Amino acid sequence: MGGLDPDWILLFLGWLLTFVSTLGSLFFSNVMEFAPCVLCWYQRICLFPLVILLARGLFPFDRSVVKYALPLAASGWLLAAYHSLLYAKWIPADMQPCGKGISCTEEYIELFGVLSIPFLALLAFTALLFILITLKRRSSE
């Protein structure tokens, strides 16, 4: 039977998501000149290695890359969730790790009145976790 393996396609979509997210992050900071806050840097620490890690799992296809990618994606998700709650002012300002330097609640953009940079990161990490968990479950069947 010909065609691409559905698991390979899922992993490719995960890689594509991390690649586009990384480009977006670099675009915001280097082209738009939005200075990243402390939480943004920590999320980048989780995101940037995933581009290389997931690409390595594609050629040749190696499903075991999920066990290495999942902790990074989960850590990035937790940071992005905290950042989003902080940005939405659901967490008190005195609990911000960004006391000095760039504020973690700095309003650079809000696409459609809702999509801030922290929320975009949360959406990306959520989608990636969904993909990785799906791959993990499919491999254990």
Sequence and secondary structure as in RCSB ss.txt:
>XXXX:A:sequence
MGGLDPDWILLFLGWLLTFVSTLGSLFFSNVMEFAPCVLCWYQRICLFPLVILLARGLFPFDRSVVKYALPLAAS
GWLLAAYHSLLYAKWIPADMQPCGKGISCTEEYIELFGVLSIPFLALLAFTALLFILITLKRRSSE
>XXXX:A:secstr
  S  HHHHHHHHHHHHHHHHHHHHHIIIIIS     HHHHHHHHHHHHHHHHHHHHHTTT TTHHHHHHHHHHH
HHHHHHHHHHHHTT S GGG S SSSS TT     BTTTB HHHHHHHHHHHHHHHHHHHHHHHT 
